[in-house]
Amino acid sequence: MAAKSAWGPGSKSGRTARLTCAAPTYEFLEKRARRRVPGFAFDFVQGGTGADWGADENRRALDAVQIVPRYGKLEKVETGVEIYGRRYDVPIGIAPTGMDALIWPGSTMALAKAAAHGNIPYIAGTLANSTLEEVAEVAGGNTWLQLYGFPREDHRVTFDLIARAKAAGVSAIVATLDAPVRAKRPRDLYNRLVVPFRPTPRTVWQVATAPHWALALLRNGMPRFANIERYVEGRPTLDNVAGFVQRELKGTFSWEEIARMRREWDGALLVKGVLHPDDADEAVKAGADGILVSNHGGRQSDAAPSPVDVLPGIRDRVGGRADLFLDSGVRSGLDAVRAMALGARAVFCGRAYLYALAALGDEGAKHFADLIREEFAVAMAQSGAWSPARLGNVTFRHPGAFDFGA
């Protein structure tokens, strides 16, 4: 798809132009979001594990990749791309975000609407606020499903989720590997975001001083793990469902389990959380069509390298046997160009979409989808690549590339 409009608010009208001026980049959205939501909700999304070094490193690594502009040849910018037989308007999708409704109540369906609006893939989370069926009804074939494992009873819940995805018309399963144990997230502990959650005077005050968030909560209800409620014995209260998730969920799979998933699922199968070429090789052997190179947004290990720095090593090992995707730290169209120059087929961003909702309300996700598409078109044109297929030929410098040895 060609870029829909020239850059700048002068090419727009009404509310769209006002949003462009109020929040022209990710950084403006993040700053505005901080003012509009309770502190515990903002901390939940912004925070990583440990001292946040992993989350910070994701930004440093992306910013270190330089793209040399090329000029003198004028063509029409084309941002569309085909992925697994489906045409998307831009190769920048929405990453999965668990407990997404904490920062903006009703966020899952707002993200589904943004995916339909922008014609982009949306990886709906296992722990999202709405069911995969509800998401697929709105986003249609743009719906991908991020999958955690529930190993009890021979993965009864895991494979029921896969069956539900098949019935709902989900296009891809994205099996998560990178959460084998529960990570320590200091901000959540400080804010008492534990099960069972009990409000404190401080959290009550934060809600009272965030009226936009409080009104959204009244409209949409308390955050929930909608996909999991049917598997809980007794009344599916938030405490009961959260307790079930804590007891039963396992945030990783063995390669044998991935191979079993391949036999059960006839759509696109991706694995998420790969950071080492050897693991990428195992994923291909197990039958994965794609690999989402990710460090969980810096929320699992503070010592993990940034995905963009390990991407070239994984690209060289995989050698075209599977498609490569990237998330963690992506917040602009330029970031997408950087990652795709290094070998990614497409990228996904999560925090940015949640900040957009928190900053602008229900329409924020659509605004960010439009914003990042325009940024991507501009960054492509500056690099001399007038379509995503040409991004592998741009001239770049990548000083942080990880050396995996021979």
Disulfide bonds with the S-S distance in Angstrom:
none
